[in-house]
Structure formats: C-alpha cells, structure tokens
Amino acid sequence: MQNTKQTQMSVKKVTHAMTVDVEDYFHVAAFNKVIDPNTWDSWPCRVEQNTNTLVGLFERNKIKITFFILGWVAERYPELIKRIHAQGHEIASHGYSHQLIYKQDPKVFREETAKSKQILEDLIQQPITGYRAASYSITRNSLWALETLAELGFTWDSSIFPTRHDNYGIPGSPEEPYKIGTRQGKIITEFPLTTAKVLGQSVPAAGGGYFRQYPYFVSRWLFEIASLNQTKPQIFYLHPWEIDPDQPRVPNATWFSNFRHYTNLHRCLPRLERMISDFKFGTISESLGSVEIQKTIHIDDFGKI
C-alpha cells in the first residue's frame, strides 16, 4: 500500500497549453459567405478591448499563455501585440488573412505566412516559431502547408484537429504531440487540438464553440479524460470575440452560422475563469517541454492513417 501511494505521489502533472487566436468577429469562417474581406475595415473592431480583457484575466491568475496573432490585427494594433509580449506571453502566428488553407493557392499562402511572420518579428524583436492555421485548415488536402511552414522557419504547429468536422480535421491522426518529417528533411512538432475518446469516438474537447455549447461540467470531464488525470498534455483555445456578448450581429448569415457563433457568448468568460482554476495551464512551449515526444510521422504517411 505504501509503495502504491508513493507511486501515485511521484506522478508529475503536466502543463496544459492555453491559447487564444487573436482575431475579430468578422474574420471567422462562419461568416465568409456574407462578409467580404475587402470590407473588414468598415466593421467596428472589438478585438483590442476583448483581448485586453483576456490579458487582464491571465495576469490576475498569474499564468502565461500562447497568443496566435492574425497579421491583419497586428498591422492595425501593434501596441496590443507589444503589450501582450511585454506581459511575458508567447507570441505565435495565426497567418495574415484568416483564409482556409485548402482553398488558398500555395504561392499566396507562402507570401501571406511570411508577411505575417515578419510583421510579428518586427514588433517583438524575436523569432516567431509557432503557427496555427485559420479554422484548423491543415487537412489531408493541405498537408503541403507544413512543408511551407518548415521552410519559413517555423518549428511547431497547432493546426491539426484529430476529429471529423465539415470544415477541418484529420480523423485518426495522433491525439498527443508528435513530430512530422517533411520531404525536405525538416522536422516540425505538431500539438494537435484536444479530443476525448467517448464510446470509441474522438469528441472535440479543446474549447472554442464546443466550450460554449457544452455545459461546463461536460467540458471539464472531457478535458480530464483526454489528459488521463492530467498526466498527458492537452491544448485549449478560444477567441477574443467569444467573451463579447455585445458584439454586432452579422446580417444575412445562416441560422447554423449564427448558432455556432453566438451561442452562450455571455457564459464564456466565467467558464474560462473556472477552467484555469481547475487545470494547470501555460504556454505551448512550456507544455511541450513538460513531456517527451516519441512519435514521428512522415508527411507522406498521413494518407495511411
């Protein structure tokens, strides 16, 4: 009995990764059929005030997290990015124009990604090594983007959702951090979005719309079983607009897009406060540093998954 207790006490709880995708409500894929990107500057921006609210929350709770910054936002709110960095948070790229990668020309993707990376590096005077695709749009149809990321100097990515969804996902792909080998011989570490096994199915448990739609106790339970009693690192995400119930309503959107976007906005911030008190969170780099990554998959082998 004594040995069992000692073994249980010796298990080190890992650090989970808390992440925020810094974009505004009019950037989201749910509205891309009714909002032309050329009109973005005409929409009332709320990203600065909402992001500052989150920065304040993390400061009060004394945790540092990873912010994925959209290049479009960084250009318009450079002081916001500098403020986030000055607070000790990790800065990573969310691309430039929030377009689905599998609908982009590879040349345009490379140009935009390099542009966004340079904007952020100029602002914080440090290399940007992490990336997250808009709407997790690295799928089997856009694995070529990982080659581009590695060539541009990114060393880690968090864009692959190991689940089935109408807009994203690579079902059957690894559910914990792993390395991906490119055709050019480079290695990029992938930190996939959290899923939990329920009746043999991979259920999204990483945050965002799921976090707003599920009751909190369900989100907590899914995150707990995904992390195997907090011994396996997981990743959580949300967006600044998700804590903003007063944001403008987008006209002419479908009922389903409205459901996805507006459901329980008023509940998100209080739930987030509970989440960061129930689990140990840090940056992606801290979380990756808390575990030994053993699995490597070559980019050409995803077709066999």
C-alpha positions as CSV (number, residue, x, y, z in Angstrom):
1,M,0.0,0.0,0.0
2,Q,2.8,2.4,0.9
3,N,4.5,1.7,-2.5
4,T,1.3,2.5,-4.3
5,K,0.9,5.8,-2.5
6,Q,4.5,6.7,-3.3
7,T,3.9,5.9,-7.0
8,Q,0.8,8.0,-7.1
9,M,2.6,10.9,-5.5
10,S,5.5,10.6,-7.9
11,V,3.3,11.2,-11.0
12,K,4.0,14.7,-12.3
13,K,1.1,16.6,-13.6
14,V,1.9,18.1,-16.9
15,T,1.3,21.7,-18.0
16,H,-1.6,22.1,-20.5
17,A,-1.4,24.8,-23.1
18,M,-3.8,27.7,-23.0
19,T,-4.1,29.5,-26.3
20,V,-6.0,32.5,-27.8
21,D,-6.5,33.0,-31.5
22,V,-6.5,36.8,-31.8
23,E,-9.0,37.7,-34.5
24,D,-12.2,39.7,-34.6
25,Y,-15.8,38.5,-35.1
26,F,-15.9,39.5,-38.7
27,H,-12.9,37.3,-39.6
28,V,-14.5,34.0,-38.8
29,A,-15.1,31.3,-41.4
30,A,-18.8,31.1,-40.4
31,F,-19.4,34.5,-42.0
32,N,-17.1,34.3,-45.0
33,K,-20.1,34.0,-47.4
34,V,-21.7,37.2,-46.2
35,I,-18.6,39.4,-45.3
36,D,-16.1,40.3,-48.0
37,P,-12.5,40.6,-46.6
38,N,-12.2,43.8,-48.6
39,T,-14.9,45.3,-46.2
40,W,-13.2,44.3,-43.0
41,D,-12.0,47.9,-42.3
42,S,-15.6,49.1,-42.4
43,W,-16.7,46.8,-39.5
44,P,-16.4,48.1,-35.9
45,C,-13.3,46.5,-34.4
46,R,-13.6,45.0,-30.9
47,V,-10.5,42.7,-30.9
48,E,-8.3,45.1,-28.9
49,Q,-10.7,45.6,-25.9
50,N,-11.6,41.9,-25.8
51,T,-8.0,40.8,-26.0
52,N,-7.1,43.2,-23.2
53,T,-9.8,41.7,-21.1
54,L,-8.2,38.2,-21.5
55,V,-4.7,39.6,-20.8
56,G,-6.1,41.0,-17.6
57,L,-7.7,37.7,-16.6
58,F,-4.4,35.8,-17.2
59,E,-2.4,38.4,-15.3
60,R,-4.7,38.1,-12.3
61,N,-4.3,34.4,-12.3
62,K,-0.6,34.6,-12.8
63,I,-0.4,32.4,-15.9
64,K,1.4,32.9,-19.2
65,I,-0.3,31.6,-22.4
66,T,0.2,31.5,-26.2
67,F,-1.4,34.1,-28.3
68,F,-1.8,33.3,-32.0
69,I,-1.9,36.7,-33.7
70,L,-3.6,37.4,-37.1
71,G,-1.3,39.5,-39.2
72,W,-4.2,41.8,-40.2
73,V,-4.7,42.6,-36.5
74,A,-1.0,43.1,-35.8
75,E,-0.8,45.7,-38.5
76,R,-3.6,47.7,-37.1
77,Y,-3.0,47.2,-33.3
78,P,0.8,47.0,-32.9
79,E,0.7,48.3,-29.4
80,L,-1.6,45.5,-28.4
81,I,0.9,42.9,-29.6
82,K,3.7,44.7,-27.8
83,R,1.6,44.8,-24.6
84,I,0.9,41.0,-24.8
85,H,4.6,40.3,-25.3
86,A,5.6,42.6,-22.5
87,Q,3.4,40.7,-20.1
88,G,5.5,37.6,-20.8
89,H,3.1,35.7,-23.1
90,E,4.2,33.6,-26.0
91,I,3.5,35.1,-29.5
92,A,2.8,32.9,-32.5
93,S,1.4,33.4,-35.9
94,H,-2.2,32.9,-37.0
95,G,-1.5,33.7,-40.6
96,Y,-2.4,37.0,-42.2
97,S,-5.9,37.0,-43.8
98,H,-7.7,34.1,-42.0
99,Q,-8.5,32.2,-45.2
100,L,-8.9,28.4,-45.3
101,I,-5.6,27.0,-46.4
102,Y,-7.1,24.2,-48.6
103,K,-8.8,27.0,-50.6
104,Q,-5.6,29.0,-51.0
105,D,-3.0,28.9,-53.7
106,P,0.3,27.6,-52.2
107,K,2.1,30.7,-53.5
108,V,-0.4,33.1,-51.8
109,F,-0.2,31.0,-48.6
110,R,3.6,31.3,-48.6
111,E,3.6,35.0,-49.2
112,E,0.9,35.7,-46.6
113,T,2.5,33.5,-44.0
114,A,6.0,35.0,-44.5
115,K,4.4,38.5,-44.3
116,S,2.6,37.8,-41.0
117,K,5.7,36.2,-39.5
118,Q,7.8,39.3,-40.4
119,I,5.2,41.7,-39.0
120,L,5.3,39.9,-35.7
121,E,9.0,39.6,-35.5
122,D,9.4,43.3,-36.2
123,L,7.1,44.1,-33.4
124,I,8.5,41.9,-30.7
125,Q,12.1,41.6,-31.9
126,Q,12.1,37.9,-31.5
127,P,11.8,34.9,-33.9
128,I,8.3,33.6,-34.4
129,T,8.5,29.8,-34.4
130,G,4.8,28.7,-33.8
131,Y,1.8,28.7,-36.2
132,R,-1.9,27.9,-36.2
133,A,-4.0,27.8,-39.3
134,A,-7.3,29.7,-39.7
135,S,-10.1,27.3,-38.7
136,Y,-7.6,24.4,-38.3
137,S,-7.5,24.2,-42.1
138,I,-4.5,21.9,-42.4
139,T,-6.2,18.8,-43.6
140,R,-5.2,15.9,-45.9
141,N,-5.9,18.3,-48.7
142,S,-3.4,20.9,-47.4
143,L,-0.5,19.0,-45.9
144,W,1.7,20.9,-48.3
145,A,1.4,23.8,-45.9
146,L,3.5,22.0,-43.3
147,E,6.3,21.9,-45.9
148,T,6.0,25.7,-46.3
149,L,5.9,26.3,-42.6
150,A,9.1,24.3,-42.0
151,E,10.8,26.1,-44.9
152,L,9.9,29.5,-43.4
153,G,11.5,28.6,-40.1
154,F,8.5,27.5,-38.0
155,T,9.4,24.7,-35.6
156,W,6.0,23.8,-34.2
157,D,2.4,23.9,-35.4
158,S,-1.0,23.6,-33.8
159,S,-3.4,23.3,-36.7
160,I,-4.5,19.6,-36.9
161,F,-7.7,18.5,-35.3
162,P,-7.8,14.7,-34.9
163,T,-11.6,14.6,-35.4
164,R,-14.2,14.7,-38.1
165,H,-15.8,18.1,-39.0
166,D,-17.3,19.7,-42.0
167,N,-14.6,22.3,-42.3
168,Y,-11.5,20.7,-40.8
169,G,-9.9,17.6,-39.2
170,I,-7.7,14.6,-39.9
171,P,-9.6,11.7,-38.3
172,G,-7.3,9.0,-36.9
173,S,-4.2,11.3,-36.6
174,P,-2.3,11.3,-33.3
175,E,-4.1,12.8,-30.3
176,E,-1.0,13.9,-28.4
177,P,2.1,15.9,-29.5
178,Y,4.2,14.3,-32.2
179,K,6.8,15.3,-34.9
180,I,6.2,15.5,-38.6
181,G,9.0,14.8,-41.1
182,T,8.9,16.8,-44.3
183,R,10.1,15.8,-47.8
184,Q,12.9,18.3,-47.4
185,G,14.2,16.5,-44.3
186,K,13.0,19.1,-41.8
187,I,11.0,18.3,-38.6
188,I,8.1,20.3,-37.3
189,T,6.4,19.4,-34.0
190,E,2.6,19.2,-34.1
191,F,0.5,19.9,-31.0
192,P,-3.0,18.7,-32.1
193,L,-6.2,20.0,-30.7
194,T,-7.7,18.1,-27.7
195,T,-10.1,15.3,-28.3
196,A,-11.5,12.8,-25.8
197,K,-12.5,9.2,-26.5
198,V,-16.2,8.7,-25.8
199,L,-17.7,5.3,-26.9
200,G,-14.8,4.9,-29.2
201,Q,-15.3,8.3,-31.0
202,S,-13.0,11.3,-30.8
203,V,-15.0,14.1,-29.4
204,P,-13.7,17.7,-29.6
205,A,-12.7,18.9,-26.1
206,A,-10.3,21.8,-26.9
207,G,-12.5,24.8,-26.3
208,G,-14.0,27.4,-28.7
209,G,-17.6,26.8,-29.8
210,Y,-17.6,23.4,-28.1
211,F,-16.8,25.1,-24.8
212,R,-19.7,27.5,-25.2
213,Q,-22.2,24.8,-26.3
214,Y,-21.4,22.1,-23.8
215,P,-22.4,22.6,-20.2
216,Y,-19.2,23.4,-18.2
217,F,-19.2,20.1,-16.3
218,V,-19.1,18.3,-19.7
219,S,-16.2,20.4,-21.0
220,R,-14.3,19.7,-17.7
221,W,-15.0,16.0,-17.8
222,L,-13.9,15.7,-21.5
223,F,-10.7,17.6,-20.8
224,E,-10.0,15.5,-17.8
225,I,-10.4,12.1,-19.5
226,A,-8.4,13.4,-22.5
227,S,-5.5,14.3,-20.2
228,L,-5.5,10.9,-18.4
229,N,-5.8,12.5,-15.0
230,Q,-3.6,15.4,-16.1
231,T,-0.6,13.3,-17.0
232,K,-0.9,13.9,-20.8
233,P,-0.7,17.5,-22.1
234,Q,-3.7,18.9,-23.8
235,I,-4.4,22.2,-25.5
236,F,-7.3,24.7,-25.0
237,Y,-8.3,27.6,-27.3
238,L,-10.7,30.4,-27.6
239,H,-11.1,33.7,-29.4
240,P,-11.5,37.2,-28.0
241,W,-14.9,37.6,-29.7
242,E,-16.2,34.6,-27.7
243,I,-16.2,36.6,-24.5
244,D,-18.1,39.5,-26.1
245,P,-22.0,39.2,-26.0
246,D,-22.4,42.8,-27.1
247,Q,-20.6,42.4,-30.5
248,P,-22.6,43.5,-33.6
249,R,-24.8,40.9,-35.2
250,V,-23.9,40.0,-38.8
251,P,-26.9,40.2,-41.1
252,N,-27.8,37.6,-43.7
253,A,-25.9,34.8,-42.1
254,T,-27.4,31.3,-42.0
255,W,-29.1,30.1,-38.8
256,F,-26.4,27.5,-38.4
257,S,-23.6,30.1,-38.6
258,N,-25.5,32.2,-36.1
259,F,-25.8,29.2,-33.8
260,R,-22.1,28.4,-34.0
261,H,-21.0,31.9,-33.4
262,Y,-23.4,33.5,-30.9
263,T,-24.4,30.6,-28.6
264,N,-23.6,31.3,-24.9
265,L,-21.2,34.2,-25.5
266,H,-22.2,35.6,-22.1
267,R,-21.2,32.3,-20.4
268,C,-17.7,32.0,-22.0
269,L,-15.7,34.3,-19.7
270,P,-17.0,32.9,-16.4
271,R,-16.4,29.4,-17.7
272,L,-12.9,30.3,-18.7
273,E,-12.2,31.5,-15.2
274,R,-13.3,28.1,-13.8
275,M,-11.2,26.3,-16.4
276,I,-8.0,28.0,-15.5
277,S,-8.6,27.3,-11.8
278,D,-9.4,23.6,-12.4
279,F,-6.3,22.8,-14.6
280,K,-2.7,23.9,-14.8
281,F,-2.1,25.9,-17.9
282,G,0.9,27.6,-19.5
283,T,2.3,28.4,-23.0
284,I,2.6,25.8,-25.7
285,S,6.4,25.8,-25.4
286,E,6.0,25.1,-21.6
287,S,3.5,22.3,-22.3
288,L,5.7,20.7,-25.0
289,G,8.7,21.0,-22.6
290,S,6.8,19.0,-19.9
291,V,6.7,15.8,-21.9
292,E,9.0,13.6,-24.1
293,I,7.7,13.4,-27.7
294,Q,8.4,10.0,-29.1
295,K,6.2,9.6,-32.2
296,T,7.4,10.9,-35.7
297,I,5.2,10.7,-38.8
298,H,6.5,11.4,-42.3
299,I,4.2,13.8,-44.1
300,D,3.6,11.2,-46.9
301,D,2.3,8.7,-44.3
302,F,-0.8,10.7,-43.4
303,G,-2.6,9.0,-46.3
304,K,-2.2,5.7,-44.5
305,I,-3.8,6.9,-41.3
